[in-house]
């Protein structure tokens, strides 16, 4: 499969419903093991093993499109189209997968690699993260509080932002119960050891995106508070 070139409108349409590059895969500034973000809660809640929460989380992850970016794709000759490689579900950009080829065009948002887990944009290349329950290369060591903090703030840590095309702002609009459910499901996934390479994005660009994330997070928090006050 060759790299795919996407224009701004089409890429935006694709990424808005997706939980996942849940790209930046694009989540990590460094390779394996990925550092977990610092918790904002004084005492993280225990990991949920509630079957109902896991089922709810599975539903949310499915309709949110997490696998669109976080599960590598392969070509199915019988269907004549790319499909998710479920043997690598949620494991992010394969360490041996090639980067997108070519140059991003003047009117393009970016190029997408053959496994649909690498995104070459005008500011750099971003890779879908491993969000399986693997403790060394995935998010198996993340606490519930750390996960919710990352989705609410748009920052994996207090210093590094979640990069496009990761639509964290969609998750930030979820209520706490739904975010807990998503976390519960991801922690129930089969752990897959896969060290995803760090994004190739200059620090000044990452800082600029981080500042934008901070502003957006503050706006979303104010909107949520205003909505809650009306109830």
N, C-alpha and C positions, 0 to 999 in steps of 0.2 A: 504494500500500500504506500502511495506517495503522500507527501505533505499536502494538506488542504489549505487553500487560501480563503479567508473569510473577510467579507466587507463589514463595516461597522454595524449596519442595521441587522444583518443576519447573525453576527456573533452576539450582539446584545440580546436578540430574541432567544438565542440558544442558552445563554448563561443566566438570564434573569431567574428562571425557575429552578436552576440547579443549586443544590446545596453545596455541591462540590466541585475547581480546581481546586468542602468542608474539609482551586486549582490553585489556593494556592497550593491543593497540592501545593502549591505555592505557599504552603504554610510555614515552611522551615527555613531559617537563615543558614543553617548548617546541615551537614549530612547526619548519618546515624552515629550515635543515638540522638534523636531529636529531643531537645530540652522541653520539659513541660512548663507551661506558664505559671506564674505565681498566683496563688489563690487570693481572692479578695475577701473571702469569708473567713472569719476567725477559726471556724472548725468545719472542714468539709463534710458534707453529708455522706453517709456510707453508700457504697455502690449498690444500686438497686438490682435485685434479682427477681423482681415482680414480673411474672409472665405477661400480665396485662400491659405493663409499661413497655416491655420489649416488643410486644405485638404492635402497640401504638407507635413506637419508634420506628419499627420496620415500615409501617404504613407511611409515616411522614418522610422517611428517607427515600422511599420508593417514588412518591408523588413529587418530592422535591428534586429528584434527579441526581442524587449524590453519585450514583454509579456512572453518570454521563461523563464525569471527569476522573473519578477515583478508581474506576475499574478499567484496566486496559481493554482495548477492543482488538478483535481479530476478524479476518475476512471469512465469511461463511460461503463457500462455493455453491452450496445448494440454494441458499437464499439469494445469493448474488449481492450481498451487502455486508457491511461491518456489523458485528454483534459483540456484546460484552463477553469477555473471557471469564466465566464465573469461577474458574479454578484459581483466579487471581483477584477475586472480588474485594474491592476497597483497598487494595494494596498499593495503589498509586503508580507512578511512572516506573516501569521496570528498569533496573540498573543497566541492562544491556540494550535498551531500546534507543534507536537513533533520535537525534534532535530534528526538528523541522528543517527542511532544506529550502534554499532560496532566500530572497530578500523581501521584506515586507513592503508592499506597494504604497504609493503616496496616499491612496484613499482606503487602505486596508487597516483593520484593527490588528490583524496578526495572521500568522500561519500556525496550523495545528499539525503535530507530528502524526505518524502512521498509527500509533496506538491511542491517539486522542488523549494523551496524558501530558504532552509537552506543548507549551504555547509560546511562540516567538512573537514578541510585540515590539513596537518601536523603541521601548525603553529597556528591553532585555528579554530573557527567556525564563519562564516560570514552569515548574513541574508539579503535577498533582501529588499530594502527600499520601503516605501510607496511613490510613485511618482505621486499620484493623486493631484488634486487641493485643497485638504483639507488643510486649513490654520494652523491647530493645529498639525496634525500628518503627513501631506504630504509636498508638496513643494509649496503650495498655496501662501505663503508670499515671495517666492523667486522673485527677479526681473530678467528681461531678462539678464542684465549685470552679475548678480551673477551666473546664470545658465551657461552662456557662459564661464565665468572665471573658473568654476569648471570643465567643459568639456575640456578646453584648458590646464589646469594646473595639472589635476589629483588629485586635493585637494578640498575637500568639504569646508574646511576653510583654513586659512593660516597655520594651524598647523596639521590638520588631513587628511591623504590621502584617496583616493578611493582605496578600497582593492579588490584583486582578488576574484571572477572572473569577476568583472566589467571591460568591455573592453573600458574604457574611451578614450584610444588612437585611437580607430576607429572614435569616434565623434570628437576628436581633429583635424582630417584630413578634417572635413567638412568645407565648407565656412560659413561665418557669416550668410548669408541668410538662409541656411539650418538649422543651429543651432537655429536661431530665429523661424523658422517654427516648429521645434521639440518642442521648449519651448511653442509656441502658442498652439499647439495641447495638450500638457500635461496640460496646464492651462485651457483647455476647457473640460477636463475629469470630470466625476461625482466625487465629493468629497466623499471619504470614510474614516471614522474615524477608524484608525487602528494604534496603537502604536507599532512599531517594536522594539524589544529588541536590545540593542547595541551589536556589534560584540564582541566575546570572543577571543580577540587577545592581547597578551602581548605588552606593550608599546614599548620595544626595537625592536620587530618585526615590529610593525606599523611604527616606525621611519625609519627602514631599507627600508621598502617598499616605504615610503614617499621620501626617498633620491633617490631611483630608479625612482620613478615617476618624480621627479624634473629633473633628467638627461634626461629621455625620452621626457619630455615636451620641454626641451631646444633643443633637437635634432629635434623634429618635427617643432618647431618654425623656426629654421634655414633652414630646408628643404623648408618650406612654403615661407620664405622670398626669398630664392634662386629661387624658381619657379616663384614667382611674379616678380622678377627682369628681368626675361627672356621674360616677356610678352610685 
